[in-house]
Amino acid sequence: MTSKCYFSEQCLQVDQTVVEKMSSVEKLLKQELGTKKLVSTGRGGGGCISHGSAYQTDTGIVFVKFNKESEAMEMFEGEFAGLAALDATGEVTVPKPIKVIKNPEGGGMIVMEYVDMRSLSKHAACLGEQMAKLHQHNTLLGQAQASADRSVHKQQQPGGLEFVSKFGFPVTTCCGYLPQDNTWTDSWVDFFARKIEQQVKFVEKKYNDRTARPVWSTLLPNLPKLFQGLDIQPALMHGDLWGGNAAETEQGPVIFDPASFYGHSEFDLAISKMFGGFGQAFFKSYHAILPKQAGFEDRLDLYQMFHYFNHWSHFGGGYEQSAMSILRRLAKKYS
């Protein structure tokens, strides 16, 4: 989801009108975090969805994202669960989530570890390798579980992550501010079809625009053709891996602001190619571990189509042409 920035050097200034309204919220934060000290560091940022600030506390610096909308708690609880799951794999670095707090005045906030980051550059190849290993992680858990004696409990990571055999996620997660239907599903094709159907309905409801409906109805029954010959195993997704949601420290890459679910590994690459920020080193190191499979380019278009629809839902018709161009091409090719 573009148009968001939470930690980068380009986003250090927080709107003064927001700061002036923070006193009651800061009292709530002190209480919920059990800290006597809560001092803004002056670092923060924001975008079209939420705004955030960094605070010095008794135990160190935390980053807090705020949103006043009624859907904020669902959005932040999904983000918390996504960060926790990604962190539990041990394959990628994320800001460690600390707490989701309901704001009595409306909306809510999510508190997480503060990470001093800069734009992704020298660690792009490392991130590609880490993402590939992240996408292998659940499969390896499954293999370990299958090889274990039946009398032994499920193979489990120290953080509590265990093998997942279906596509979905335990909680609703949001891509932008739109909730994603993460109902557990046996079939990836069925799960992804539901994601597109949801986006088509968003556009129809918000803009009274039914342009996509007949074309989507043509592609839908032919969707399995794009996945012929593939054995797709559920992989933990970041879910919104564009350049604004990846950065680095001296030690290595960091990813944040997830819209996680268990899905097809290729899905995470789609938005990575849409808006730049990763470079060839990222993709080269990724595919050195997980090579492209037959039909990759068409599936990449299909997954990019989801993100173009999601941007259309959020920002309007400027993304309609991109979404419809892919939809029409795939519907024609596979009908």
Secondary structure as the mmCIF struct_conf table of DSSP 4:
data_model
#
loop_
_struct_conf.conf_type_id
_struct_conf.id
_struct_conf.beg_label_comp_id
_struct_conf.beg_label_asym_id
_struct_conf.beg_label_seq_id
_struct_conf.end_label_comp_id
_struct_conf.end_label_asym_id
_struct_conf.end_label_seq_id
BEND BEND1 SER A 3 SER A 3
BEND BEND2 TYR A 6 SER A 8
HELX_RH_3T_P HELX_RH_3T_P1 GLU A 9 CYS A 11
HELX_LH_PP_P HELX_LH_PP_P1 GLN A 13 ASP A 15
HELX_RH_AL_P HELX_RH_AL_P1 GLN A 16 GLU A 20
TURN_TY1_P TURN_TY1_P1 LYS A 21 LYS A 21
HELX_RH_AL_P HELX_RH_AL_P2 SER A 23 LEU A 33
TURN_TY1_P TURN_TY1_P2 GLY A 34 GLY A 34
BEND BEND3 LYS A 36 LYS A 36
STRN STRN1 LEU A 38 GLY A 46
BEND BEND4 CYS A 48 ILE A 49
STRN STRN2 HIS A 51 THR A 57
TURN_TY1_P TURN_TY1_P3 ASP A 58 THR A 59
STRN STRN3 GLY A 60 ASN A 67
BEND BEND5 GLU A 69 GLU A 69
TURN_TY1_P TURN_TY1_P4 SER A 70 GLU A 71
HELX_RH_AL_P HELX_RH_AL_P3 ALA A 72 THR A 89
BEND BEND6 GLY A 90 VAL A 92
HELX_LH_PP_P HELX_LH_PP_P2 PRO A 95 LYS A 96
STRN STRN4 PRO A 97 LYS A 102
TURN_TY1_P TURN_TY1_P5 PRO A 104 GLU A 105
BEND BEND7 GLY A 106 GLY A 107
STRN STRN5 GLY A 108 GLU A 113
STRN STRN6 ARG A 118 SER A 119
BEND BEND8 LEU A 120 LEU A 120
TURN_TY1_P TURN_TY1_P6 LYS A 122 HIS A 123
HELX_RH_AL_P HELX_RH_AL_P4 ALA A 124 SER A 147
BEND BEND9 ALA A 148 ALA A 148
TURN_TY1_P TURN_TY1_P7 ARG A 150 SER A 151
BEND BEND10 VAL A 152 VAL A 152
HELX_LH_PP_P HELX_LH_PP_P3 HIS A 153 GLN A 155
STRN STRN7 GLN A 156 GLN A 156
TURN_TY1_P TURN_TY1_P8 PRO A 158 GLY A 159
BEND BEND11 GLY A 160 GLY A 160
STRN STRN8 GLU A 162 GLU A 162
BEND BEND12 LYS A 166 LYS A 166
STRN STRN9 PHE A 167 GLY A 168
BEND BEND13 PRO A 170 VAL A 171
STRN STRN10 THR A 173 CYS A 175
TURN_TY1_P TURN_TY1_P9 GLY A 176 TYR A 177
STRN STRN11 LEU A 178 GLN A 180
STRN STRN12 THR A 185 THR A 185
BEND BEND14 ASP A 186 ASP A 186
HELX_RH_AL_P HELX_RH_AL_P5 TRP A 188 TYR A 207
BEND BEND15 THR A 211 THR A 211
HELX_RH_AL_P HELX_RH_AL_P6 ALA A 212 LEU A 219
HELX_RH_3T_P HELX_RH_3T_P2 LEU A 220 PHE A 227
TURN_TY1_P TURN_TY1_P10 GLN A 228 GLY A 229
HELX_LH_PP_P HELX_LH_PP_P4 ILE A 232 PRO A 234
STRN STRN13 ALA A 235 LEU A 236
BEND BEND16 GLY A 239 GLY A 239
HELX_RH_3T_P HELX_RH_3T_P3 GLY A 243 ASN A 245
STRN STRN14 ALA A 246 GLU A 248
BEND BEND17 GLU A 250 GLN A 251
STRN STRN15 PRO A 253 ILE A 255
BEND BEND18 ASP A 257 ASP A 257
STRN STRN16 TYR A 262 GLY A 263
TURN_TY1_P TURN_TY1_P11 SER A 265 GLU A 266
HELX_RH_AL_P HELX_RH_AL_P7 PHE A 267 MET A 274
BEND BEND19 PHE A 275 PHE A 275
BEND BEND20 PHE A 278 PHE A 278
HELX_RH_AL_P HELX_RH_AL_P8 GLY A 279 ILE A 289
BEND BEND21 LEU A 290 LEU A 290
TURN_TY1_P TURN_TY1_P12 ALA A 294 GLY A 295
HELX_RH_AL_P HELX_RH_AL_P9 PHE A 296 PHE A 315
HELX_RH_3T_P HELX_RH_3T_P4 GLY A 317 TYR A 319
HELX_RH_AL_P HELX_RH_AL_P10 GLU A 320 TYR A 334
#
